[in-house]
Amino acid sequence: MDVSFERTGERRYATVVRLPGRNPRRMDPAPGYDDHIPHDLVHYLVEAEMGLASGVFGRAAAGGGDFAETGETPGDPRRRAREQRRLKKREAFLRRSDHGDMARSEHLAGLCDLAWRRRAGARTPAWADRRPIPPEDRPAVDRVLARLDELAPLWHDLPVGGSLTFTWPRTAPNSLSPRAATGPAS
């Protein structure tokens, strides 16, 4: 599965998931835009670095979660109903096999975002000053911070139309598109 983080506007981005043999799934706008590191990219790095197979992107790789097919199956109503049942069963299975990955992803993404902002001198909410990184989470946070340090400058320098693309669960981008295609070359 390929996951792209595209800068779609001055203060907007999209997250695009591409599974082999399926139409791309796109969340646009995606939540938590930031000039330095968007929310979904923090989640991606946390889940990939920590091996959280049942988080947002692990579920997407299995065809479920926020990036599941919507069931917009063409054809007769019986075929659509069968497809809807299949999707519900897949999502129920993914929820049962979570093992706490989704909650761990949310917890670590929040900690990593705050820790990175503190270290980078970026603005943080006032309540963040009173929230220490728990000692038991420090090794995980440090691992993800190393990745954020590498990727934040790449994201920050992307113009509107640019994107970073990863192949799940790699934490290094397999492509960096500095700008949108502008049409055929002259």
N, C-alpha and C positions, 0 to 999 in steps of 0.2 A: 504494500500500500504506500502510495506517495501522499505526503501532506504538504501543502503550500500555504504560506502566510503571505498574502498579497496586500500591499499598501494601495488602497483603492481611492483615497482622497486625502486631503490635508490632515484630517483627524479621523481617519476611517481605515479599517482593514477587513479582509475576508480570510476565512480559513476554508481551504478546499481539500477534500479527501478524494483520492482516486484509487479505486479498487479495480484490479484486472477484470475485464469483461463487464463492468458496470459503468453507468453514467456517473460523472463526477458529482459529488455532493458538496454544496457550497453554503456556508453561513456568512451572510453579508447584509448588514454589518455584523462582525463578530464582537463579543463583549470585551470591554476593558482595553480600549485603544491606549497606547502610550508611545510617545516619540522614541523612547529608549528600548522598551521591551514590552510587547503586548501580552495580555493575560493568557491567551491560548498558547502562545509560544512558551511561556513559563510552564504551563501544564504539560505541554508536549515534552519538554526537557526533563521535568520531574519524572514523568511516567517512563520515558525511555531510559534515563540514567538509572532509575531505581528498579526497573524491571516490573513495573505495575501493569500486568497484562489485562486487568479488568477495569482500568480507568477509562477515561474518555476515548483515548486513541486506541487502546487495546480492544475496546468494544467496537469501535469503528472498523478496525481490521477484521473483526469477526462479523461485520455486516450489521451491527446494531448501534444502539446508543443514539446520540444526537445526530449522527450522520447516517442513520439507517435509511434504506429506501422508503419512500413515503407511501408505497402501495398504489401508486398511480399507474396501475397495470391496464394497458389497453385491452379491448376485447369484451367478451360477454360478462355480465354481472357475476356469474358463478365462478369464472376464472379469477375475477377481482376479489371475491370473497375468500377463495382458497388462498390467494396470495396474502391477504390480510391476516388470516389465521396462521399462516406460516411465519409471518413477521412477528406476530404476538408471541408465538412459541419460542422463537429465537431470542427475543428480548427477555422473556421470562427466564430462559436458560442462562442468559448472560447475567441477569440480576442475581440468580441463585449461585453462580460461580464467582461472584465478586470477591469474596474473602477480605473485604475491607479496603480493597485497592482504591475505590472511588473516594472514600473518606480520607484515606492516606494522601491521595493526590491533592485533594482540596487543602488539607492541612499543610502539606509541604509546599505547595505552590504559594500559599499565603506567606509562610515563613521565608521562603526563598526570595519572593518579591520584595519583602521588607528588608531583608538582610542585604540584598543587592543594592537597593536604593540608598540605604545607610552608607554602605561602602563606597558607592559611586558619588555620594554627595547630592543625590537627587532628592527632590521634595517628598516628604512622607507625611501622612496625617498625624496630628498631634498625639492621638492615642498610641501610635506606633512607638513613640519614645519610651513608653512604659512597658512595652512587650519584649521581654528578652527571648532569645532563642533557647528553648529547653536543651539541656546538655545531651539528652538522649537523641535529639534530632540533629545536633551539630554535625556529625559525620556526613549525613545525607545532604544537609544544607550546603556544606562545603563542596561536596561533589558537584552539585547543581550550580553553585556560584561560579565554579571554574568554567562551566559551559556558558553561563550567562555572560561572563566577562568576554568570552570569545565571540559570541553572537550579537550582543547588544550593539557594538559599533557597526556591524553589517546591516542590522535592521535600521539603525538610526540614519545611515547614509543612503538608504533606498529612496529613490524618488517615487512619486505617485506612479503607479503602474508596475513598479518593481516587485520582486517576490523572492522569498527563500523557500526552497523545496527540500524536504527530507524524505528518505525512505525508512518507514517504521521498521525497527525501533532504533535506527541510527541517530546519533546526536550531532553528527557533522552534516551540514547541508550537502546534498549531491548536486544542487545547482543554485546559482544566484543569478537572478535576472535583474540587472540594474535598471531597466526601464521597459515599459510596455512596447510591444511591437507596433511600429508606426506604418505598417503596410509594406508592399513590395519595394525592394531596393531599386533605385533608378539606375 
